[in-house]
Amino acid sequence: MSVQSHIAELERRHAALERELDEANQHPSVDGTTLRELKRQKLALKDEIVKLSSEAKVLH
């Protein structure tokens, strides 16, 4: 898998987590722990995207 395709996959997963987080925020029955975990996962993906994007720029 190329770096660009890996970044694209991470971006798709990040967008999916964004949608899941938006849906969870609309339901009062979702607890804070679930919301924190979704946010943590989303942030981890974002960090990985930024890291890989930076590395890809250095290679070009």
C-alpha positions in Angstrom: 0.0 0.0 0.0 1.4 3.4 -1.0 1.7 6.1 1.6 -0.9 8.2 -0.3 -3.4 5.3 -0.3 -2.7 4.6 3.4 -3.3 8.3 4.2 -6.6 8.2 2.2 -7.7 5.1 4.2 -6.9 6.9 7.5 -8.9 9.9 6.3 -11.9 7.7 5.5 -11.7 6.1 9.0 -11.3 9.6 10.5 -14.5 10.8 8.7 -16.4 7.7 9.8 -15.4 8.4 13.4 -16.5 12.0 13.0 -19.9 10.8 11.8 -20.1 8.3 14.7 -19.2 11.0 17.2 -21.8 13.3 15.8 -24.5 10.6 16.1 -23.3 9.8 19.6 -23.5 13.4 20.7 -27.2 13.5 19.6 -28.2 10.7 21.9 -28.3 11.5 25.6 -28.0 7.9 26.5 -24.3 7.8 25.3 -22.0 8.1 28.3 -18.9 10.3 28.6 -16.6 7.3 28.4 -17.8 6.4 25.0 -17.5 9.9 23.7 -13.9 10.3 25.1 -12.9 7.0 23.5 -14.3 8.1 20.1 -12.5 11.4 20.4 -9.3 9.6 21.4 -9.5 7.3 18.4 -10.2 10.3 16.1 -7.3 12.3 17.4 -4.9 9.3 17.1 -6.0 8.9 13.4 -5.5 12.6 12.8 -2.0 12.5 14.4 -1.1 9.5 12.2 -2.4 11.4 9.1 -0.3 14.4 9.9 2.8 12.3 10.6 2.5 10.4 7.3 1.7 13.5 5.3 4.8 15.2 6.7 7.0 12.2 6.0 5.6 12.0 2.4 6.5 15.7 1.8 10.0 15.0 3.0 10.4 12.2 0.5 9.3 14.3 -2.4 
